[in-house]
């Protein structure tokens, strides 16, 4: 005996998390989350940065409440592999923020990432970075995350670091990066005679 229309509808119903049934027509697309549309105009700031030999620009567009909505990382040498990778990371961060991924998730992954270019920066609040993404993560943390969260990630300004050392009574010991020191130490070899 063939199914009635009512039976067919109930057999094709999707169960949602709250247990309610939603019916779909045969061949219909699955239900999709509708994302809020970004405002047409956002206030943004662009910062020029230098990490080692790499130069670039970090642009952050913010919503009306001051939270980041879009991040763009543009490297000065267009067409390079680094510029392409940074464009991809920019898209990832922006789409993540649009899908309500907290900024802390990106900062946690990017801080202390190590690859070239790395070294001294031209940012007085971030003297040295282990990569461009390390710099971007630290800059976003300093600009948008609260102090307690930044302490957890080890991202503090020079003044905050001094105040924390005095508060903890430990001095420079707490902030020594032994792995970074070992990686930055020059290799000394003795010349061969012969």
Secondary structure by P-SEA (a helix, b strand, c coil): ccccaaaaaaaacccccccbbbbbccccccbbbbcccccccccbbbbbbbcccccbbbbbbbcccccccbbbbbbcccccaaaaaaaaaaaaaaaaaaacccaaaaaaaccccccccccccccccccccccaaaaaaaaaaaccccaaaaaaaccccaaaaaaaaaaacccccccccaaaaaaabbbbbbbbcc
